[in-house]
Amino acid sequence: MRDHVKILSWLYILTGLVGLLSACSLLAVFIGARAATRDSDAQTIFAIMGSVCGLGLAALSLPGLIAGLGLRKYRNWARVLALIVGLLSIPLFPFGTFIGAYTVIGLLDDEANQRFSG
């Protein structure tokens, strides 16, 4: 069980970091596209879309990253957060399904309950 939690924590940390990196890249692309056009309406649209997409992706990535960091220290709040994130990621086939199912199986185990409760 200890290995499962360690693997889950690294999966959440890595997917969170990839999500944050993607958010920064997306924001940079929209800023570049905004700078490349001279149309003021297009600049406004690129600014709004870049902000919404970049910040939205960052907001979706942060809970997984935080859960992964908490799982490394066997915090009970991180277990609950990881279960929520894992259940919400199940429809995201194929990686989200794998991580979500692995989270449910690994963190709802009796041995995991004992480890996180005391």
C-alpha positions as CSV (number, residue, x, y, z in Angstrom):
1,M,0.0,0.0,0.0
2,R,2.8,2.4,0.8
3,D,4.1,2.0,-2.8
4,H,0.6,2.7,-4.2
5,V,0.4,6.0,-2.3
6,K,3.9,7.0,-3.4
7,I,3.1,6.2,-7.0
8,L,-0.2,8.1,-6.8
9,S,1.5,11.1,-5.2
10,W,4.0,11.3,-8.0
11,L,1.3,10.8,-10.7
12,Y,-0.7,13.7,-9.2
13,I,2.4,15.9,-8.9
14,L,3.5,15.2,-12.4
15,T,0.1,15.7,-14.0
16,G,-0.3,18.9,-12.0
17,L,3.0,20.2,-13.2
18,V,2.3,19.3,-16.8
19,G,-1.1,21.1,-16.5
20,L,0.6,24.2,-15.1
21,L,3.2,24.1,-17.8
22,S,0.5,23.7,-20.4
23,A,-1.4,26.7,-18.9
24,C,1.7,28.9,-19.1
25,S,2.4,27.8,-22.7
26,L,-1.2,28.4,-23.7
27,L,-1.1,31.8,-22.1
28,A,2.1,32.6,-24.0
29,V,0.6,31.5,-27.3
30,F,-2.4,33.8,-26.8
31,I,-0.2,36.7,-25.8
32,G,1.9,36.1,-29.0
33,A,-1.1,35.9,-31.2
34,R,-2.4,39.1,-29.6
35,A,0.9,40.9,-30.3
36,A,0.9,39.6,-33.9
37,T,-2.4,41.2,-34.9
38,R,-3.2,44.9,-35.3
39,D,-7.0,44.6,-35.0
40,S,-8.1,45.9,-31.6
41,D,-11.1,43.6,-31.5
42,A,-8.9,40.6,-32.1
43,Q,-6.5,41.7,-29.5
44,T,-9.3,42.0,-27.0
45,I,-10.6,38.5,-27.9
46,F,-7.1,37.0,-27.7
47,A,-6.5,38.6,-24.3
48,I,-9.8,37.3,-22.9
49,M,-9.5,33.8,-24.4
50,G,-5.8,33.5,-23.2
51,S,-6.7,34.6,-19.7
52,V,-9.7,32.3,-19.5
53,C,-8.0,29.2,-21.0
54,G,-4.7,29.7,-19.2
55,L,-6.1,30.5,-15.8
56,G,-8.8,27.8,-16.2
57,L,-6.3,25.1,-17.0
58,A,-4.1,26.2,-14.1
59,A,-7.1,26.1,-11.7
60,L,-7.9,22.6,-12.8
61,S,-4.3,21.5,-12.4
62,L,-3.7,22.9,-8.9
63,P,-5.9,20.5,-6.9
64,G,-4.1,17.5,-8.3
65,L,-0.7,19.0,-7.5
66,I,-1.7,19.9,-4.0
67,A,-3.2,16.4,-3.5
68,G,0.1,14.9,-4.7
69,L,2.2,16.9,-2.3
70,G,-0.1,16.0,0.6
71,L,-0.1,12.4,-0.3
72,R,3.7,12.3,0.0
73,K,3.2,13.2,3.7
74,Y,0.2,10.9,4.2
75,R,-2.2,13.7,5.1
76,N,-5.8,12.7,5.4
77,W,-7.1,15.9,3.7
78,A,-4.9,15.0,0.7
79,R,-6.5,11.6,0.6
80,V,-9.9,13.1,0.4
81,L,-8.8,15.7,-2.2
82,A,-7.1,13.0,-4.3
83,L,-10.3,10.9,-4.2
84,I,-12.4,13.8,-5.4
85,V,-9.9,14.7,-8.2
86,G,-9.6,11.0,-9.1
87,L,-13.4,10.5,-9.3
88,L,-13.8,13.7,-11.4
89,S,-11.0,12.5,-13.8
90,I,-12.5,9.1,-14.5
91,P,-14.4,10.3,-17.6
92,L,-11.1,11.7,-19.1
93,F,-10.2,8.6,-21.1
94,P,-7.6,7.0,-21.1
95,F,-5.2,8.7,-18.6
96,G,-7.8,10.1,-16.3
97,T,-9.6,6.8,-16.2
98,F,-6.5,5.0,-15.2
99,I,-5.5,7.6,-12.6
100,G,-9.0,7.8,-11.2
101,A,-9.5,4.0,-10.9
102,Y,-6.0,3.6,-9.4
103,T,-6.8,6.4,-6.9
104,V,-10.1,4.7,-5.8
105,I,-8.5,1.3,-5.6
106,G,-5.4,2.5,-3.8
107,L,-6.9,5.0,-1.3
108,L,-10.0,3.1,-0.3
109,D,-8.1,0.0,0.7
110,D,-8.3,-1.0,4.4
111,E,-4.6,-0.7,4.9
112,A,-4.7,2.8,3.4
113,N,-7.5,3.7,5.9
114,Q,-5.3,2.7,8.8
115,R,-2.3,4.5,7.4
116,F,-4.1,7.8,6.9
117,S,-6.1,7.6,10.1
118,G,-3.2,7.3,12.5
